[in-house]
Amino acid sequence: MMTDEWQNSQPGTGGNMRPDTNPNFTLDGGFDNGFHRYWLRVQYEDTDAGAIVYHAQYLAFAERARSAWLRCLGIDQPAMLANDKMGFVVRRIEIDFQLPARLGDVLEVESSLLRLGGASLKLHQKIINCENRHILARLVVDIGLVAVSHGADKHDTKPKICRLPAAVKAKFSGLAKSG
């Protein structure tokens, strides 16, 4: 349960970062000082027999947050796939597990842009326990934009890299760069 003490101690928004009390945050989270924040509650399906989050679920949590981050920026991934035949793919990911999350915990995934390239971007993500603000995992994610061809030559396994369209690249301007 998120407490009033937790709510009132958060920097950057006058203590009002809780998604249930801040109108600036939606189901997809929201931005706070250039950082995207996305919340979720650990469900039974996320845990192992000991009620601790199974390691692969941290990747799923981070993926949900990245998709929400793009939606909050106004980037419509289904439209990009359907109309432009382009999609974002994870090229590389590093994860450093620090502490476990448990069944029922409320987590925040904080995402920030590290680098924006011509055809790629690098993100830093932190998975944080909302109750005690402990960092549970840190991720560095390299993402590329590739051409997506449905039903094309199945033997051509190397995806074609695409440059970020100017309209998409512009949506990343002004984001916090973490280091």
C-alpha positions in Angstrom: 0.0 0.0 0.0 1.4 3.4 -0.9 1.4 5.6 2.1 1.0 9.3 2.6 4.6 9.4 3.8 5.7 7.9 0.5 3.5 10.3 -1.5 4.7 13.4 0.4 8.4 12.5 0.1 8.7 12.4 -3.7 10.8 15.0 -5.4 9.9 16.7 -8.6 6.1 16.9 -8.3 5.5 18.4 -4.9 5.0 14.9 -3.5 2.1 14.1 -5.8 3.5 11.3 -8.0 0.9 8.6 -7.1 -0.9 7.7 -10.3 -4.2 7.5 -8.4 -4.0 11.2 -7.2 -2.1 13.0 -9.9 -4.2 14.0 -12.9 -1.1 14.3 -15.1 -0.6 10.6 -15.0 -2.7 8.1 -17.0 -2.9 4.3 -17.4 0.4 4.7 -19.4 2.1 6.7 -16.6 3.4 10.1 -17.3 6.4 12.4 -17.4 8.0 14.0 -14.4 11.0 16.4 -15.0 11.7 14.6 -18.3 11.6 11.1 -16.9 8.7 8.7 -17.7 7.2 6.9 -14.7 5.0 3.8 -15.1 3.4 1.9 -12.2 2.3 -1.7 -11.8 1.4 -4.1 -9.0 3.2 -7.5 -8.8 0.6 -10.1 -9.5 0.6 -13.8 -8.6 1.4 -14.7 -12.3 4.7 -12.6 -12.0 6.1 -14.7 -9.1 7.8 -18.0 -8.5 6.8 -20.5 -5.8 8.4 -18.3 -3.2 6.2 -15.3 -4.1 9.3 -13.5 -5.4 9.2 -12.0 -8.9 10.6 -14.4 -11.4 13.7 -12.8 -13.1 12.3 -12.7 -16.6 9.3 -10.7 -15.5 11.5 -7.7 -14.9 12.1 -7.6 -18.7 8.3 -7.7 -19.2 7.8 -4.9 -16.7 10.4 -2.8 -18.6 8.9 -3.6 -22.0 5.4 -2.5 -20.8 7.0 0.8 -19.5 8.8 1.4 -22.8 5.6 0.9 -24.8 3.8 3.3 -22.4 6.7 5.8 -22.8 6.3 5.7 -26.5 2.5 6.2 -26.3 3.0 9.1 -23.9 5.3 10.7 -26.5 2.5 10.3 -29.1 4.3 7.6 -31.0 1.7 5.1 -32.3 3.5 1.8 -32.7 0.5 -0.1 -34.3 0.1 2.7 -36.9 3.9 2.7 -37.6 3.7 -1.1 -38.2 0.5 -0.9 -40.3 1.2 2.3 -42.3 5.0 2.7 -42.4 6.0 -1.0 -42.1 8.5 0.0 -39.3 8.9 -1.1 -35.8 11.1 -0.7 -32.7 13.1 -3.8 -31.7 15.4 -4.4 -28.7 18.9 -5.0 -30.0 20.7 -5.4 -26.7 19.7 -5.3 -23.0 21.7 -5.3 -19.8 20.0 -5.9 -16.5 21.5 -5.6 -13.0 19.3 -7.2 -10.4 19.7 -5.6 -7.0 16.8 -6.6 -4.7 13.7 -8.8 -5.2 10.2 -7.7 -5.7 7.4 -9.6 -4.0 3.8 -10.5 -4.6 1.6 -7.4 -4.0 4.4 -4.8 -4.3 3.7 -1.7 -6.2 6.6 -0.9 -8.5 7.6 2.1 -10.6 9.5 1.8 -13.8 11.4 5.0 -14.4 12.6 5.4 -18.0 15.0 8.0 -19.4 16.8 8.6 -22.7 20.5 8.1 -22.6 21.3 8.6 -26.3 19.4 9.3 -29.5 21.0 8.2 -32.8 19.9 8.3 -36.4 18.3 4.9 -36.3 18.5 3.9 -32.6 18.1 5.0 -29.1 19.5 3.9 -25.8 17.4 4.0 -22.6 18.1 3.7 -18.9 15.3 2.1 -16.9 15.1 1.6 -13.1 12.5 -0.6 -11.4 11.8 0.8 -8.0 9.8 -0.4 -5.0 7.2 2.4 -4.4 6.9 1.7 -0.7 10.6 2.1 0.3 12.0 3.6 -2.9 14.7 0.9 -3.2 16.0 0.3 -6.7 15.3 -3.4 -7.5 16.8 -3.5 -11.0 18.6 -1.3 -13.5 18.4 -1.8 -17.2 20.2 -0.3 -20.2 18.4 -1.0 -23.4 19.5 -0.4 -27.0 16.5 -0.1 -29.4 16.6 0.1 -33.2 14.0 0.9 -35.8 13.7 -1.7 -38.5 11.6 -2.4 -41.6 8.9 -5.0 -40.9 7.8 -7.1 -43.8 4.9 -9.4 -43.1 5.0 -12.5 -45.4 8.1 -11.4 -47.2 11.1 -13.7 -48.0 11.3 -15.8 -44.9 14.9 -16.7 -45.7 16.0 -13.0 -45.4 16.6 -13.1 -41.6 18.6 -9.8 -41.3 16.2 -6.9 -40.5 16.7 -3.7 -42.6 17.6 -0.8 -40.3 15.6 2.4 -40.8 16.4 5.9 -39.9 14.1 7.5 -37.4 11.6 9.7 -39.3 12.1 13.4 -38.4 8.6 13.5 -36.9 9.4 10.6 -34.6 12.8 11.9 -33.7 11.3 15.3 -32.8 9.1 13.7 -30.2 12.3 12.7 -28.2 13.6 16.3 -28.0 13.5 17.8 -24.6 13.6 14.5 -22.7 16.0 14.2 -19.8 19.3 12.6 -20.5 20.4 10.3 -17.7 23.9 9.3 -17.2 
